């Protein structure tokens, strides 16, 4: 049987094949949004078996196993790791058409040299081969990063984090990959959460500021953001469902915070005002510090309340939500632009029906001096598959400038997820190759190749002003 992951996997024309093999495949990776643990990178974590490496914390796989009727004991429970691996193999063999079918076989081939399809029949042999290789010295956290030609990555970090492992990595001359923090103040924004007041006390201690007002909260966040900048931070990140940034006053925001710090519950209007006013304040901080601002929108979390309570967040019970309104997004961006304090911004929406709308809104805030200052983020989470990636690329091309797009990211906790960059690059080259073959763009390999190199690596490095 011919190899499934062959040289021209997903490349359906000669131009696509040429562009991928001569340009995209050779470009390094700068992974500007992931959830890797910097401690595991610093410690160069070794993994006991393929289940620990592959299934640990991967809610993408967990959702599919549940959809295949696998008992939770074999997903997040206490079943033996070999039994969990067998259940995943049985599930994967039924998942043709799902991106995990592609990603999983790409990972097996790229990191373990395994060409066989993972099925119930091949699982025992693949288990043994992977585990034997994981015992070797060059199968560790750092090794996977280096094998993937990663030049830099940005983790996701709370403002209270001491960033000690980022500092240690910066001083470690044996590992020549930039590991940079990302400022993620979600817990300061989520005033409606039960643990909000406890978190503000923690933030107060980290910033050495007595947080007793909206103004002192902003002061504390700026102190922590400046600390992040000293350690190399280039980006912030915030996640929302479908916020309304078009309403809410500073007075209402102050009232909301006063109530929350006393243990009372702000009303819905006050919560909305608080998030709006704090995002405006944060945007101004990011502008002063030179951070790019990432906005992740359109997700609803923990919708299966029984299972979310049992297993906690990030265990596979989130969903695509409603898209952000054009008025809301425009109000936030305009509120910052009015005073010339709009930072470089990347907007992702889990509801990709909003792609063209977001492109139209952010296009009104592009400015001279920064190519692609305002970006539609890459296809995210439930959309990082063939159709979703093509849809996002088409929206960027149709309503903006595809050549300035900052490209793919992993958004993952797995050290094997860098094959998602290969997956994206093959889709990108196939789309552009199709355009060339059909006379929609010039069939000039040098022009198209340079464009692909920019999207794969150069644009994000320039966007973040990486040295």
Secondary structure, DSSP 8 states (H G I E B T S, - for coil): ---SS-TTTT--SHHHHHHHHHTGGGS-EEE-S----HHHHHTT-B-SSHHHHHTTT-HHHHHHHHHTT--GGGTTSSS-HHHHHHHHHHHHTT-TTSHHHHHHHHHHHHHH---S---TTTHHHHHHHHHHHHTSTT-BHHHHHHHTTEEEEE--B-TT---HHHHHHHH-TT--SEEE-EE--HHHH-TTSTTHHHHHHHHHHHHT----SHHHHHHHHHHHHHHHHHTT--EEEEE-SS--TTS--HHHHHHHHHHHHTT----HHHHHHHHHHHHHHHHHHHHHHT-EEEEEESEE---SHHHHHHH-SSSS--EE-----HHHHHHHHHHHHTTT----EEEEESSGGGHHHHHHHHHTT--TTSTT-EEE----GGG-SHHHHHHHHHHHHHHS-GGG--------S-TTTTHHHHHHHHHHHHHHHHHHHTTSS---HHHHHHHHHIIIIIHHHHHTT--
